[in-house]
Amino acid sequence: MSVFQIEVRKKRSGGGFFFGIPLFAVWLFLVPLGILCLPFILIASVAGAINPFPAMSALCRILTSLKGTHIELDDDRRTLVLRIA
C-alpha cells in the first residue's frame, strides 16, 4: 500500500515525530476538493482559450507520477521530510 509520510525532526534536541498516512486517505480528501475546484478550472480554461480536457488529463498524470517523491525542508531549528512511497 502506498503511504504518505511526514517526519519532523528537531535539530538541537534530536527529538521529533513521524506521521504516516495511507495515500488512499489523502486521495479521499483531495477528490472532494477537486470537485469543488472543477468549476473554477473550467472557467479559467474557457477564459484562457485552453481545452480543459487535455489540461485535466495532464494534471492527473502529474498527480499519479508523484510516487517516489522525497522532499526535505531544512532550517536552523528543525527538518521536515515528506515522502510519497
The first five atom37 places (N, CA, C, CB, O) and aatype in JSON, in Angstrom:
{
  "aatype": [12, 15, 19, 13, 5, 9, 6, 19, 1, 11, 11, 1, 15, 7, 7, 7, 13, 13, 13, 7, 9, 14, 10, 13, 0, 19, 17, 10, 13, 10, 19, 14, 10, 7, 9, 10, 4, 10, 14, 13, 9, 10, 9, 0, 15, 19, 0, 7, 0, 9, 2, 14, 13, 14, 0, 12, 15, 0, 10, 4, 1, 9, 10, 16, 15, 10, 11, 7, 16, 8, 9, 6, 10, 3, 3, 3, 1, 1, 16, 10, 19, 10, 1, 9, 0],
  "atom_mask": [
    [1, 1, 1, 1, 1],
    [1, 1, 1, 1, 1],
    [1, 1, 1, 1, 1],
    [1, 1, 1, 1, 1],
    [1, 1, 1, 1, 1],
    [1, 1, 1, 1, 1],
    [1, 1, 1, 1, 1],
    [1, 1, 1, 1, 1],
    [1, 1, 1, 1, 1],
    [1, 1, 1, 1, 1],
    [1, 1, 1, 1, 1],
    [1, 1, 1, 1, 1],
    [1, 1, 1, 1, 1],
    [1, 1, 1, 0, 1],
    [1, 1, 1, 0, 1],
    [1, 1, 1, 0, 1],
    [1, 1, 1, 1, 1],
    [1, 1, 1, 1, 1],
    [1, 1, 1, 1, 1],
    [1, 1, 1, 0, 1],
    [1, 1, 1, 1, 1],
    [1, 1, 1, 1, 1],
    [1, 1, 1, 1, 1],
    [1, 1, 1, 1, 1],
    [1, 1, 1, 1, 1],
    [1, 1, 1, 1, 1],
    [1, 1, 1, 1, 1],
    [1, 1, 1, 1, 1],
    [1, 1, 1, 1, 1],
    [1, 1, 1, 1, 1],
    [1, 1, 1, 1, 1],
    [1, 1, 1, 1, 1],
    [1, 1, 1, 1, 1],
    [1, 1, 1, 0, 1],
    [1, 1, 1, 1, 1],
    [1, 1, 1, 1, 1],
    [1, 1, 1, 1, 1],
    [1, 1, 1, 1, 1],
    [1, 1, 1, 1, 1],
    [1, 1, 1, 1, 1],
    [1, 1, 1, 1, 1],
    [1, 1, 1, 1, 1],
    [1, 1, 1, 1, 1],
    [1, 1, 1, 1, 1],
    [1, 1, 1, 1, 1],
    [1, 1, 1, 1, 1],
    [1, 1, 1, 1, 1],
    [1, 1, 1, 0, 1],
    [1, 1, 1, 1, 1],
    [1, 1, 1, 1, 1],
    [1, 1, 1, 1, 1],
    [1, 1, 1, 1, 1],
    [1, 1, 1, 1, 1],
    [1, 1, 1, 1, 1],
    [1, 1, 1, 1, 1],
    [1, 1, 1, 1, 1],
    [1, 1, 1, 1, 1],
    [1, 1, 1, 1, 1],
    [1, 1, 1, 1, 1],
    [1, 1, 1, 1, 1],
    [1, 1, 1, 1, 1],
    [1, 1, 1, 1, 1],
    [1, 1, 1, 1, 1],
    [1, 1, 1, 1, 1],
    [1, 1, 1, 1, 1],
    [1, 1, 1, 1, 1],
    [1, 1, 1, 1, 1],
    [1, 1, 1, 0, 1],
    [1, 1, 1, 1, 1],
    [1, 1, 1, 1, 1],
    [1, 1, 1, 1, 1],
    [1, 1, 1, 1, 1],
    [1, 1, 1, 1, 1],
    [1, 1, 1, 1, 1],
    [1, 1, 1, 1, 1],
    [1, 1, 1, 1, 1],
    [1, 1, 1, 1, 1],
    [1, 1, 1, 1, 1],
    [1, 1, 1, 1, 1],
    [1, 1, 1, 1, 1],
    [1, 1, 1, 1, 1],
    [1, 1, 1, 1, 1],
    [1, 1, 1, 1, 1],
    [1, 1, 1, 1, 1],
    [1, 1, 1, 1, 1]
  ],
  "atom_positions": [
    [[0.84, -1.17, 0.0], [0.0, 0.0, 0.0], [0.89, 1.24, 0.0], [-0.96, 0.0, 1.22], [1.88, 1.29, 0.73]],
    [[0.56, 2.21, -0.79], [1.31, 3.46, -0.84], [1.01, 4.29, 0.4], [0.96, 4.25, -2.11], [-0.11, 4.32, 0.9]],
    [[2.06, 4.95, 0.9], [1.94, 5.72, 2.13], [2.54, 7.1, 1.94], [2.61, 4.99, 3.3], [3.59, 7.24, 1.32]],
    [[1.87, 8.11, 2.46], [2.36, 9.48, 2.51], [2.95, 9.67, 3.9], [1.23, 10.54, 2.2], [2.22, 9.58, 4.89]],
    [[4.26, 9.92, 4.0], [4.93, 10.0, 5.29], [5.4, 11.42, 5.56], [6.12, 9.03, 5.34], [5.93, 12.09, 4.67]],
    [[5.2, 11.87, 6.79], [5.68, 13.18, 7.23], [6.55, 12.95, 8.45], [4.49, 14.17, 7.54], [6.14, 12.28, 9.4]],
    [[7.75, 13.5, 8.43], [8.66, 13.37, 9.55], [9.18, 14.76, 9.91], [9.83, 12.39, 9.21], [9.67, 15.49, 9.04]],
    [[9.09, 15.13, 11.16], [9.61, 16.4, 11.65], [10.65, 16.09, 12.71], [8.46, 17.33, 12.22], [10.36, 15.4, 13.68]],
    [[11.88, 16.61, 12.52], [12.95, 16.38, 13.48], [13.46, 17.71, 14.0], [14.1, 15.56, 12.85], [13.67, 18.64, 13.23]],
    [[13.67, 17.79, 15.31], [14.28, 18.96, 15.9], [15.79, 18.74, 15.91], [13.74, 19.23, 17.36], [16.26, 17.67, 16.29]],
    [[16.55, 19.74, 15.48], [17.98, 19.57, 15.34], [18.7, 19.52, 16.69], [18.53, 20.67, 14.5], [19.56, 18.66, 16.89]],
    [[18.38, 20.41, 17.6], [19.15, 20.52, 18.84], [18.85, 19.38, 19.8], [18.85, 21.85, 19.52], [19.78, 18.79, 20.36]],
    [[17.6, 19.06, 20.01], [17.26, 18.01, 20.98], [17.26, 16.62, 20.35], [15.91, 18.3, 21.61], [17.28, 15.62, 21.07]],
    [[17.22, 16.55, 19.06], [17.2, 15.26, 18.39], [15.84, 14.59, 18.39], [0.0, 0.0, 0.0], [15.67, 13.52, 17.8]],
    [[14.86, 15.2, 19.05], [13.51, 14.64, 19.1], [12.73, 14.96, 17.84], [0.0, 0.0, 0.0], [13.25, 15.61, 16.92]],
    [[11.52, 14.53, 17.81], [10.66, 14.79, 16.66], [9.53, 13.79, 16.62], [0.0, 0.0, 0.0], [9.31, 13.05, 17.58]],
    [[8.82, 13.78, 15.51], [7.74, 12.81, 15.36], [7.65, 12.37, 13.9], [6.4, 13.4, 15.83], [8.13, 13.04, 12.99]],
    [[7.03, 11.23, 13.72], [6.83, 10.63, 12.41], [5.35, 10.36, 12.26], [7.67, 9.31, 12.24], [4.7, 9.86, 13.19]],
    [[4.8, 10.7, 11.1], [3.36, 10.54, 10.86], [3.17, 9.92, 9.48], [2.61, 11.91, 10.97], [3.58, 10.52, 8.48]],
    [[2.58, 8.76, 9.41], [2.32, 8.11, 8.13], [0.83, 8.03, 7.85], [0.0, 0.0, 0.0], [0.05, 7.62, 8.71]],
    [[0.43, 8.41, 6.66], [-0.98, 8.39, 6.25], [-1.08, 7.52, 5.0], [-1.53, 9.85, 5.98], [-0.32, 7.72, 4.06]],
    [[-2.01, 6.57, 4.96], [-2.2, 5.82, 3.71], [-2.59, 6.78, 2.59], [-3.29, 4.71, 3.88], [-3.43, 7.65, 2.78]],
    [[-1.98, 6.61, 1.45], [-2.22, 7.51, 0.33], [-3.68, 7.49, -0.09], [-1.33, 7.13, -0.85], [-4.19, 8.48, -0.63]],
    [[-4.36, 6.38, 0.14], [-5.79, 6.3, -0.17], [-6.57, 7.34, 0.63], [-6.32, 4.88, 0.13], [-7.51, 7.94, 0.11]],
    [[-6.21, 7.55, 1.91], [-6.88, 8.55, 2.74], [-6.63, 9.97, 2.22], [-6.42, 8.43, 4.2], [-7.51, 10.82, 2.29]],
    [[-5.44, 10.21, 1.72], [-5.12, 11.52, 1.14], [-5.98, 11.75, -0.1], [-3.61, 11.63, 0.77], [-6.51, 12.85, -0.29]],
    [[-6.13, 10.72, -0.93], [-6.97, 10.85, -2.12], [-8.43, 11.09, -1.75], [-6.85, 9.6, -3.0], [-9.13, 11.84, -2.43]],
    [[-8.9, 10.45, -0.66], [-10.28, 10.69, -0.21], [-10.51, 12.14, 0.16], [-10.61, 9.79, 0.98], [-11.61, 12.65, -0.01]],
    [[-9.47, 12.81, 0.66], [-9.58, 14.23, 0.96], [-9.48, 15.09, -0.3], [-8.5, 14.64, 1.95], [-10.18, 16.09, -0.42]],
    [[-8.62, 14.69, -1.25], [-8.38, 15.5, -2.43], [-9.5, 15.42, -3.47], [-7.09, 15.1, -3.06], [-9.71, 16.39, -4.21]],
    [[-10.21, 14.32, -3.55], [-11.27, 14.18, -4.55], [-12.39, 15.19, -4.34], [-11.84, 12.76, -4.52], [-12.77, 15.86, -5.31]],
    [[-12.95, 15.34, -3.13], [-13.98, 16.38, -2.97], [-13.43, 17.79, -3.2], [-14.59, 16.3, -1.57], [-14.13, 18.66, -3.73]],
    [[-12.19, 18.02, -2.8], [-11.57, 19.32, -3.05], [-11.45, 19.58, -4.55], [-10.19, 19.39, -2.38], [-11.67, 20.71, -5.0]],
    [[-11.09, 18.56, -5.31], [-11.01, 18.7, -6.76], [-12.35, 18.96, -7.4], [0.0, 0.0, 0.0], [-12.45, 19.73, -8.35]],
    [[-13.39, 18.31, -6.89], [-14.74, 18.53, -7.42], [-15.19, 19.97, -7.15], [-15.74, 17.53, -6.8], [-15.85, 20.58, -7.99]],
    [[-14.83, 20.49, -5.98], [-15.19, 21.87, -5.67], [-14.42, 22.87, -6.56], [-14.91, 22.17, -4.2], [-14.95, 23.93, -6.89]],
    [[-13.2, 22.53, -6.93], [-12.38, 23.43, -7.76], [-12.68, 23.3, -9.25], [-10.91, 23.15, -7.51], [-12.27, 24.15, -10.04]],
    [[-13.38, 22.25, -9.65], [-13.64, 22.0, -11.06], [-14.32, 23.15, -11.79], [-14.47, 20.77, -11.2], [-13.89, 23.48, -12.89]],
    [[-15.36, 23.8, -11.25], [-15.97, 24.92, -11.97], [-14.98, 26.07, -12.22], [-17.17, 25.45, -11.19], [-15.0, 26.7, -13.28]],
    [[-14.11, 26.33, -11.25], [-13.12, 27.4, -11.42], [-12.1, 27.05, -12.49], [-12.41, 27.68, -10.1], [-11.67, 27.91, -13.26]],
    [[-11.72, 25.78, -12.54], [-10.78, 25.32, -13.58], [-11.42, 25.46, -14.96], [-10.36, 23.85, -13.33], [-10.77, 25.9, -15.91]],
    [[-12.68, 25.08, -15.07], [-13.37, 25.19, -16.36], [-13.52, 26.64, -16.8], [-14.74, 24.52, -16.29], [-13.33, 26.96, -17.97]],
    [[-13.86, 27.54, -15.86], [-13.99, 28.95, -16.2], [-12.65, 29.54, -16.61], [-14.57, 29.74, -15.01], [-12.58, 30.31, -17.57]],
    [[-11.58, 29.17, -15.9], [-10.25, 29.67, -16.24], [-9.8, 29.15, -17.6], [-9.24, 29.28, -15.17], [-9.15, 29.87, -18.36]],
    [[-10.13, 27.91, -17.92], [-9.71, 27.36, -19.22], [-10.49, 28.0, -20.36], [-9.9, 25.84, -19.24], [-9.94, 28.22, -21.44]],
    [[-11.76, 28.3, -20.15], [-12.55, 28.99, -21.18], [-12.04, 30.41, -21.36], [-14.06, 29.0, -20.81], [-11.92, 30.9, -22.49]],
    [[-11.73, 31.09, -20.25], [-11.22, 32.47, -20.33], [-9.84, 32.51, -21.0], [-11.14, 33.1, -18.93], [-9.52, 33.47, -21.7]],
    [[-9.04, 31.49, -20.79], [-7.72, 31.45, -21.39], [-7.67, 30.74, -22.73], [0.0, 0.0, 0.0], [-6.59, 30.55, -23.29]],
    [[-8.81, 30.33, -23.25], [-8.93, 29.63, -24.53], [-8.09, 28.35, -24.56], [-8.51, 30.56, -25.69], [-7.39, 28.08, -25.54]],
    [[-8.16, 27.58, -23.47], [-7.45, 26.31, -23.37], [-8.5, 25.2, -23.31], [-6.5, 26.28, -22.1], [-9.5, 25.33, -22.6]],
    [[-8.27, 24.13, -24.03], [-9.16, 22.98, -23.96], [-9.01, 22.34, -22.58], [-8.84, 21.96, -25.11], [-7.91, 21.91, -22.23]],
    [[-10.09, 22.25, -21.78], [-9.94, 21.78, -20.4], [-9.63, 20.29, -20.27], [-11.18, 22.09, -19.64], [-9.05, 19.88, -19.27]],
    [[-10.01, 19.48, -21.24], [-9.83, 18.04, -21.1], [-8.35, 17.61, -21.16], [-10.6, 17.32, -22.19], [-7.93, 16.83, -20.31]],
    [[-7.55, 18.1, -22.12], [-6.13, 17.76, -22.06], [-5.44, 18.36, -20.83], [-5.42, 18.23, -23.33], [-4.5, 17.77, -20.3]],
    [[-5.89, 19.52, -20.37], [-5.29, 20.14, -19.19], [-5.57, 19.29, -17.94], [-5.84, 21.57, -18.99], [-4.66, 19.08, -17.13]],
    [[-6.8, 18.81, -17.78], [-7.12, 17.96, -16.64], [-6.42, 16.6, -16.74], [-8.64, 17.76, -16.53], [-6.03, 16.03, -15.73]],
    [[-6.28, 16.11, -17.95], [-5.55, 14.85, -18.15], [-4.09, 15.01, -17.74], [-5.65, 14.4, -19.62], [-3.53, 14.12, -17.1]],
    [[-3.48, 16.12, -18.1], [-2.09, 16.37, -17.71], [-1.96, 16.49, -16.19], [-1.57, 17.64, -18.39], [-0.99, 16.0, -15.62]],
    [[-2.92, 17.14, -15.54], [-2.9, 17.27, -14.09], [-3.01, 15.9, -13.41], [-4.03, 18.18, -13.63], [-2.32, 15.64, -12.43]],
    [[-3.87, 15.04, -13.94], [-3.99, 13.68, -13.39], [-2.7, 12.89, -13.56], [-5.15, 12.93, -14.07], [-2.3, 12.16, -12.65]],
    [[-2.05, 13.04, -14.71], [-0.78, 12.34, -14.93], [0.3, 12.83, -13.97], [-0.31, 12.53, -16.37], [1.11, 12.04, -13.48]],
    [[0.31, 14.13, -13.69], [1.29, 14.68, -12.74], [1.04, 14.12, -11.34], [1.23, 16.22, -12.73], [1.98, 13.72, -10.66]],
    [[-0.22, 14.1, -10.91], [-0.54, 13.61, -9.58], [-0.23, 12.13, -9.41], [-2.0, 13.85, -9.27], [0.22, 11.71, -8.35]],
    [[-0.46, 11.33, -10.44], [-0.18, 9.9, -10.33], [1.31, 9.6, -10.43], [-0.92, 9.15, -11.41], [1.74, 8.52, -10.03]],
    [[2.1, 10.52, -10.95], [3.55, 10.27, -11.06], [4.32, 10.75, -9.84], [4.1, 10.94, -12.3], [5.55, 10.75, -9.85]],
    [[3.63, 11.17, -8.79], [4.3, 11.65, -7.58], [4.9, 10.53, -6.73], [3.34, 12.43, -6.75], [5.63, 10.82, -5.78]],
    [[4.62, 9.28, -7.04], [5.14, 8.17, -6.26], [6.67, 8.19, -6.29], [4.6, 6.82, -6.78], [7.27, 8.32, -7.36]],
    [[7.27, 8.07, -5.13], [8.72, 8.11, -5.02], [9.28, 9.5, -4.75], [0.0, 0.0, 0.0], [10.5, 9.69, -4.73]],
    [[8.41, 10.48, -4.55], [8.84, 11.85, -4.28], [9.39, 11.95, -2.87], [7.68, 12.84, -4.49], [8.8, 11.43, -1.92]],
    [[10.53, 12.63, -2.73], [11.17, 12.85, -1.43], [11.53, 14.33, -1.34], [12.45, 11.94, -1.26], [12.37, 14.82, -2.1]],
    [[10.88, 15.04, -0.41], [11.12, 16.47, -0.24], [11.66, 16.68, 1.17], [9.81, 17.31, -0.48], [11.08, 16.18, 2.14]],
    [[12.76, 17.41, 1.28], [13.35, 17.68, 2.59], [13.53, 19.19, 2.74], [14.71, 16.93, 2.75], [14.27, 19.81, 1.98]],
    [[12.85, 19.77, 3.73], [12.95, 21.2, 4.03], [13.73, 21.36, 5.32], [11.53, 21.86, 4.13], [13.48, 20.64, 6.3]],
    [[14.67, 22.29, 5.34], [15.58, 22.4, 6.46], [15.73, 23.87, 6.87], [16.96, 21.8, 6.11], [15.87, 24.74, 6.02]],
    [[15.69, 24.13, 8.17], [16.01, 25.46, 8.68], [16.91, 25.29, 9.91], [14.71, 26.26, 9.03], [17.42, 24.2, 10.16]],
    [[17.11, 26.36, 10.67], [18.04, 26.31, 11.8], [17.57, 25.41, 12.94], [18.26, 27.69, 12.32], [18.39, 24.83, 13.64]],
    [[16.27, 25.29, 13.12], [15.75, 24.56, 14.27], [15.2, 23.18, 13.97], [14.69, 25.36, 14.91], [15.26, 22.3, 14.83]],
    [[14.67, 22.96, 12.78], [14.03, 21.67, 12.52], [14.16, 21.28, 11.05], [12.55, 21.7, 12.93], [14.48, 22.1, 10.18]],
    [[13.89, 20.02, 10.8], [13.89, 19.46, 9.45], [12.54, 18.82, 9.19], [15.05, 18.43, 9.26], [12.02, 18.1, 10.05]],
    [[11.96, 19.08, 8.02], [10.68, 18.49, 7.64], [10.93, 17.62, 6.4], [9.59, 19.59, 7.36], [11.45, 18.09, 5.39]],
    [[10.57, 16.35, 6.5], [10.77, 15.41, 5.41], [9.4, 14.89, 4.96], [11.71, 14.24, 5.83], [8.64, 14.36, 5.78]],
    [[9.08, 15.03, 3.68], [7.84, 14.5, 3.1], [8.22, 13.43, 2.09], [6.98, 15.63, 2.43], [9.05, 13.65, 1.21]],
    [[7.6, 12.26, 2.23], [7.87, 11.15, 1.29], [6.55, 10.57, 0.82], [8.74, 10.05, 1.97], [5.61, 10.38, 1.6]],
    [[6.48, 10.29, -0.46], [5.35, 9.56, -1.02], [5.92, 8.25, -1.53], [4.62, 10.37, -2.18], [6.62, 8.22, -2.54]],
    [[5.62, 7.17, -0.84], [6.21, 5.87, -1.16], [5.18, 4.93, -1.76], [6.83, 5.23, 0.08], [5.5, 3.79, -2.09]]
  ]
}
